[in-house]
Amino acid sequence: MNRPSCLITGFLLVTCVAQRTFASDTCTIMYRLISTFEISDTDLGKGDRTVKGLKGSLVVQYPRDKKGRVVDGKVRILHYATYENFEIDSLITVTTTVHHFTPTCNGIATPTWRRVADKDFPAACEYTGNTDPVATGTLRREAGTIEWGKCKATSNYGSKDRRAYTPSNKSKGKGCLESLHGVGNVHCDGRLACKFGGLESGDNPQFDVWTQPLIHGPPGSTQSVTVSADLSTITTPVNRKDGQQSYNLPNDSTSRTWFAWTATRNDSSRFTTCE
């Protein structure tokens, strides 16, 4: 709302300037995500791939003062989504079409679709207005960082054992992405070679839910990301010291999976309310 601030500049002349105040102490920014996924430690390295340019979205809630300025303090992720849509053609052809999202995909937490041909399989998982945080952190604008809260990662997170970290492993904490879903399909063309990779020949429908650590590597590593001064971009470290992408992602195949992302402010979204 606008409230006039008046200044007496003479005996009779009064100058009034409207000052805008904000009833809410928070605001949100919708970001466009561009993610990189890396698959490593496959049999003989034949399935190792780095896939760039995967699209998604992120909504972050920021604290602000009465003048509408974003200030240091607690930040909350309200929505996260990335669509894994790529093909690996090696000894066998593996086509992955899996949506990663939390807490819902277009308002649905337990979708019935898995394959692209299924009814209502979405092109993207959009934000529909959730207000409950799925992860929290602390904004420090001068340092240019968001430090995610504590997350007690499973001991298998970041393990060099390519079979160790699966969606059934348990992590917990406010600095983890809560209830991250992996829903879709992994199609494998082949027979014996598919089984070596832990896949059935043909379709392998996916529906997993887990708590995803936002820790760059094994437990004890840094839990921060870089944020620009104007909050227009958020970037995870692209590579850790061992050369892998920022975050370790669980899977049931005999391999290891990593991902990183850059978020860019989407001013055309009605969910971007921070000035």
Secondary structure, DSSP 4 states (H G I P E B T S, - for coil): -EEEEEEE-SSS-EEEEEEE--S-SEEEEEEEEEEEEEEES-GGGTT-EEEEEEEEEEEEEEEB-TTS-B-SEEEEEEEEEEEEEEEEESSSEEEEEEEEEES-BTTBSS-S--STTSTT--SS-------S-SEEEEEETTTTEEEE---B--TTTT-S-TTT--TTS--BSTTEEEEEEEEEEEEEE-SHHHHHTT--SEEEEEEEEEEEE--SSSTTS--EEEE-TTS-EEE--S--TTS--SEEE--SSSSEEEEEEEEEE-TTSTT----
